[in-house]
Amino acid sequence: MQELLNHPAVQAGIAPFLAALLTATLFHRIKLGGLAIIAGFSITIYLASDFNFEPLTSMRKLVLCGLIGSFLAIPLGLIQSRWIQALLPVIAGTAVIWVSYRILQQQESLVIAQWGTACVIYVAILVWGMDQLHNHEPLRAASAATALGFGTGGAALVGASALLGQLGLAIGSAAAAYLLVQVFTKQLPTTGRAFTFPVALITGLIGCVAVLSSELPWYTLIFLAGIPLTVRLPFYSTSILIKCMQLVLVTCSLAGVTIYLTWRSAGDVPF
């Protein structure tokens, strides 16, 4: 049993999918189905890493920010105000600087300024883009989250960072489970910030750390940043299933381009 739980496919795919599926099924009727993301991410952390706070490396900071951001998004989702939309990118930008500070310290001052600014902008775009979906059609938010998770995780995995890849794929698996619940129940309450903010924050941090510390090409992040924007294109269908397929096809195409470009640059999957 322990050998099965130690398998990367279980840790990054099956376990977060099942945890998210159960959570989404139990809570989606009271508009807390977004907790599926927290459940999927947490189970992967538990299975894939011996997490502790010392020493506080960039990876551990990333996990800590993901957990704090997930639970912070729950009360923030109850506040319907425009200042929250401006606050969330600021919170995410601060998290990026804190997570990547030790990596950036090893570079020259000009490089620190350039890469630090670029990372802040990237994560802020993801957070802003996903936040525009938190109170709208949930199929769009869930499709974007699925593509962001699989695209970021797959690219990080190919870029020679197994744990980063597992964390990203866990987000994609959890979002896919949430999307599946929406399609089969045909009950579509809004996702809320408990779903959109953790997805954007965690995948954004994974992408930045992967670029700064491994072989993930910086230009692949452009395609990932376009996912929350692309999902807002008009898709017309009376069938929830067909509309879901349209959204997934478009968003996962961008995720696929990201993984392909990383593979061309970095080579094979590390395991």
N, C-alpha and C positions, 0 to 999 in steps of 0.2 A: 504493500500500500504506500509506504513511504517513498519507494522508488518511483511509483506512478506520480505522486505529488511533486517529486523533484524534476519531472520532465518539463522542459520549457514550454511545450505545447499546452500542457495542463495549466501551468502557472500563468501564462500570458493569454491563453485563449479559452479553454473550457471552463476553468474555475471562475474567472471574472464574468464570463457569459452567464453561467448558471446563477451566480450570486446576484447579478444585475437583473436577470429574468425573474427571480423570486421577489426581489425588492420592488421592481416595477409592477409586477402583478398585484402585490399587496397594497401599494401606495398610490398608484396612478389615479385612482378615482378621487382621491382627496388632493390632487395636484401636487403630490410629493414624489412622483415617479422619478424625478431627477436625482433622487437619492441613489438610484441605480448606479450612477457614475461613482459615487463615493464607495459604495459596496464593492464594485468591481476593482477599483483602484486599490482599496484597502486589502482585499484578499490576495492580490498579486504581491503587494509589499510583504505581507505575512509569509507567503510561500517562497518568494524569489530572493529575499534578502534578510540577513540577520541584522535588522535595523536597530541602531542605537545612536545616541547623540554625540558620542566621543570617538574619534575626533570629528568635528563638524565639517565634513568635506562638502564639495559642491553637490555631489549626488545626494547626500543626506539633507542638505539645505533644500534641494529640489523636492524631495519627498515631504519634508516638513511643510514647505510652502503649499504643496498640493493638498495636504490634509487640512491645514489651517484655512486655506482658501475655500475648500469644500464646505466646511462648517460655517465659515463666515458668510457664505453666499445665501444660507438659509434665512437669517434675519434680514439681510439686505434685499432679498426678494420680496419681502413684505412691504418695502417702502417704494411706492410708485412716484418717483420724483426724478426730474432731469439731472439734478446734481449727482445722483447715484451713477448715471451713465458717464459722467465726467470723472467721478471718483474711482471707478473700477480700473480704467487704464492706468491711473496714477498708482494705485495699489500694485498692479501687475508690473509696472515699470520699476517700482522700488524693489519688488521681489527679484526681478531680473538682475539688477545691480548687486543685490546681496548674494544671490546664488553664484553669479559668475565673477565676483570680485577677485577671488583667489586665482582664478585662471587668468584674468586680465592683468593681474599684478606682474605676471611674468613677461609682459610685453612693454614696448616703449610707450611714452606718454601719448604720442599722436595716435598710435594704434589702439590704445586703451579708449581714447575719446571716440575714434571712428567706430570700433566694434561695439563699444558700450552703447553708443547712440543708436546704432543699427539694431541691436538686440531689443532695446527699449521700444523702438518704433514698431518692430515686428510683432512683439507681444501685445502692444497697445492696439494695433490693427486687429489682431485676432480677438482680443477681448471686446473691443468696440463692435466688430462685425457680428460676433456671436450674441452679444447683448441685444442687438437689434432684432434678434429672433426669439428672445425669451418669452415674449408675450404675444407671439404670432403663431402661425400654423406650425404645430409641433413636428410634422413630418419633415419640414425643412431643417429645423434645428437638429433633429436626430440624424438625418442624412448627412448634414455637414459634420456633426460630431463623429459619426462612423468613419467618414473619409479622412478627417483630421487625425483620428487615432491610428487608423491603419496606415495612412500615408507617412505620418511622423514616425510611428513605431517601425514600420518596414524600412524606411530610409535610415533610421538610426541603427537598426540591426545590420543592414548591409554595410553601413559605414563603420563597422567594427566596434560597436558598443552593445553588447548583449543585454545588459540590464536596462539601459535606456530604451532599447528596442522593446523589451518585455513590458515596460511601463506604458509605452505608447500603444502597443497592441492591446493591452488590457483596457485602455480607454476605448479603443475601437470596438472590442468585443462587448464591453458593457453597453455602449451606445447602440450596437447592433441588436442586442437583446431588448433594449427599450423600444427600438424601432419595430421590432417583431411584435411586441405587445400591442403597440398602436395599430398595426395593420390587422391583427387578428381579432382584437376586441372592438375595433372601429369606434372607440371612444377616445376622443382627441382633446383632452384638456391641455392648456398651455404648459410648456416644459418648466418655465420659471428659471430664475438665476441659480437655483441649486443644481441645475443641469448645465446651463450654458457657461457660467463663469469657471467652474472647475475644469471643464473640457478645454476652454481657451487658455487658461493659465497653465495647466499641466503640459499640454502639447506644445505651447509656446516655449516654456522653460526647457523641455526636452530638446526641441529644435535648436535653441540657442546653445545649450551645453554641448550638443552633438557637433555643431559647427565649430565651436571654440576649442573643443578638446579631442575631436576625432576627425574622421575623413569625410564628414558630410559637407558637400559643396554649398556655399552660402546661397547660390542662386536658386537652389531647390526650394528654399523657403518662400520664394515669390509665388510659386504654384500653390503652396499650402495656404499662404495668406489670401489667395484668391478664392478659396473654397467657401467661406461664409458669405462672400459677395456674389459668387456664381449661383449659389442656391436660392438667391432671391429673384432670379430670372423667372418670367412667367411660364408656368407649366399648367396646362389645362386638361383636366380629366375628371369625370364623375366617379371613377373607380379609385379608391384609396390605394389598392395594390398597384395599379398601373402608374399612378402618380408617384408612388414610392419608388418604383423601378426606374422611372425617368430621373428622379432626383439622385438616386444612388449611382446610376450610370454616369451622369454628368460629374458629380463630385468625386467619385472614385476614379474617373479618368484623370483628373488632376493629381490624385494621390498616386496613381500608377506612373504618371510621368515623373513625379518626384523620386519614386523608388528606382525607376529605370535610369534616370540621370545619375543617381548615387551609385548604382551598380556599375555603370560605365566608368565612373571616376574611381571607385574604391575597390571593386572586385567582388568576390563571392561572399556569401553569408558566412559569419564566423563559426557557426556550428550547424 
